[in-house]
Amino acid sequence: MTRQDKKTYPCTQPMRWERLISAKRLGMEAYHDPRRHTRSTFQRDYDRMIFSSPFRRLQNKTQVFPLPGSIFVHNRLTHSLEVSSVGRSMANEVSRLLRERHSDAPWAEKLHELGDIVATACLCHDLGNPPFGHSGEKTISTFFSEGEGLELKPLLTERQWADLINFEGNANSFRLLTHRFVGRREGGFAMTYSVLASIVKYPHSSLFAGDKGKFGYFESEEGIWRLVAEELGIPELRPGVFARHPLVYIMEAADDICYQIMDLEDAHKLKIVNHQEVADLFLGFFEDSRAAQMRRTMARLDDPNERVAYLRSNVIGALVEDCARVFVENEDGILSGKMQGSLVEKTEPMLSEAYAACSEKAWEKIYRAPEVVDIEIAGNRIITYLMRCLVEAVMHPEKNFSRLLLEKVPKQYDTRADSVYGRIQSALDHISGMTDVYALDLFRKLNGHSLPAV
């Protein structure tokens, strides 16, 4: 047991909205400007992310299906934009209901900011994901847990090793937004504390990652997380485990809704799931009378894709409205850090059961579809090879090949960090920031399969 583990943690006080909504920016605390501007502080967060390079790179990262050829399917960029749209709608409804409930509170007007905070957090939530979809995270983790990276274990602490064998896109998003990369400014993207806290779905260290391998921040960013949590009044429920910022629940629900429903729409376009299957799944969210009315509307649409789009919009609307209700009804549990599970799980039985049916169909027909498995296999080989080369290069920069390869690594990544952990992180920073196309191109070049034109 560590010295920290022996600390006693008294019963925590509930979180308070007046602290949770903070315009303070990481790295710019001394320059806080109270003047009114054309854009609010949180709108500027949103705009800052829209114009950022990491966000633009999402357009060339796999969501689920291989990137589009003749048929458009979602990539990480379009997914994030849709999550942001859904999250803003849900947060605005929550804001309306909470302002009615707390109308006499002097801080009630701050609740107007919820929509912009959540919309920005939704834009940020996938920034740290590596190329080739969620399988990219698993590939990085297993490089250390069962691959060539295993030999590095004696050089790292228990916590650092846990960070690597549980590599998590959510924790990497927090790092990307907050870490001061070489040549960059203090505070990373200098986002507001509220936005930063609203992306941390798993507010604990990798030592508590569990079987699912989920955690919210690397050892290198724990100090920043603790600073944010203290400022916002987010309690540490037990050593190393914090409560969620309440707005995480809205961001998570928007993400859950979009990936589940939009994946089915993509699968329909790709003819992996037939029209009747998708229609039946989506109509399952509605009472018989409403479903009958929707069928009559569908009968006036000749294009099957338009019918599915019509159903999808209604499903999302129903889920957004009920998730907002669930949030407000569970406000006390959320603010006390006692809320368990997700908003979607707690929706009305008809909605939660229909959502579960969609999830079951997705696992049956989509996530094991041949084209999805193909991209996972290819991605595994590419990322594993790049990991092998880059980790070798940062660990042994004196070698000739290492020297040549490190010339291609952007200077913002500290490949000559003082610690082994820091050098490995620099390799992970580079790989996780790659697009699918760049990773494939680098793989080919390093294998001599692609040469510059001469």
Buried (B, 14 or more C-beta within 10 A) or exposed (E): EEEEEEEEEEEBEBBEBBBBBBBBBBBBBEEEEEEEEEEBBBBBBBEBBEEBEBBEBBBBBBBBBBBBEEEEBBBBBBBBBBBBBBBBBBBBBBBBBBBEEBEEBEEBEBBBBBBBBBBBBBBBBBBBBBBBBBBBBBBBBBBBBEBEBBEBBEEBEEBBBBBBBBBBBBBBBBBBBBBBBEEEEEBBBBBBBBBBBBBBBBBBBBBBBEEEBBBBBBBBBBEBBBBBBEBBBBBBBEBBBBBBBBBBBBBBBBBBBBBBBBBBBBBBBBEBBEEEBBBBBBBBBBEEEEBEEBEEEBEEEEEBEEBBBBBBEBBBEBBBBBBBBBBBEBBEEBBBBEBEEBBBEBBEEBBBEBBBBBBEBBEEBBBEBEBBEEBBEBBBEBBBBBBBBBBBBBBEBEEEEBEEBBEEBEEBBBBEBEEBBBBBBBBBBBBBBBBBEBBBEBBEEBEEEEEEEE
